[in-house]
Structures are given as C-alpha cells and as structure tokens.
Amino acid sequence: MARIKKGDLVVVITGRDKGKQGRVLEVDVERDRVIVEGVQRMKRHTKVGQSGRGAKTGGIETIEAAIHASNVMVVDPETKKGTRVGIRTETVERDGVERTQRVRVAKRSGKDI
C-alpha cells in the first residue's frame, strides 16, 4: 500500500520549497516521485504551433515538476503538521464475508488518513 496517494495534503520537508504545503496531483510509483500543487514550479517556453483544430498559442507557461517522495510528509489531520504514515490492518464484514482491510494511520496522532 502506498504511503502517499493522489489527493493527499503534504508538506515539503527539504529543498528550496521547504515548508510549503499542497495537494498531490500525481504519483509516479516506478520512479518514486510525486507532483505537488504549487511546489517545484518551473517555466517552460513553448513555440506557437498548429494542433488538430487550429493554432496553438505559445509563450511561457508555468508547470509543477516532480519531486522525490522522500522529500514530502503527509499532513496529520489533527495537528496540521507533517507526520509519518503507518498501516493498520482490521477485519471488516461485507456481505456476510470477513475481509482484511489495510488502513493508513498518522503516527503523530493515531488518526486515520
């Protein structure tokens, strides 16, 4: 189970954007990288070109680049600070069948994420 998922609120713990918070927009599991909203912003220069429906506008656009997953921490829902993530297993009963379910837990407060 992934410790950081799409949509999580995370805080950057190292680098030039240290202390910034944002939502995870995308997770690349193979390269162990995440794209966080408002963090690691870069400028990309694009040429004016043609697309299938007509002219594409060019200029300077700002995009978020990926950062390594070890450089972010999930924000604890109770204390609003960065926390490590643990996994707790619990059994739930659905349709008369008991199943094992894994739940992500904030280690700082013990609350479910």
Beta strands, then each sheet from edge to edge (+ up, - down):
strand 1: 9-12
strand 2: 21-28
strand 3: 33-36
strand 4: 41-46
strand 5: 49-50
strand 6: 55-56
strand 7: 59-64
strand 8: 67-68
strand 9: 72-75
strand 10: 82-83
strand 11: 85-94
strand 12: 97-106
sheet 1: 8+ 3- 2+ 1- 9+ 10-
sheet 2: 4+ 7-
sheet 3: 5+ 6-
sheet 4: 11+ 12-
end
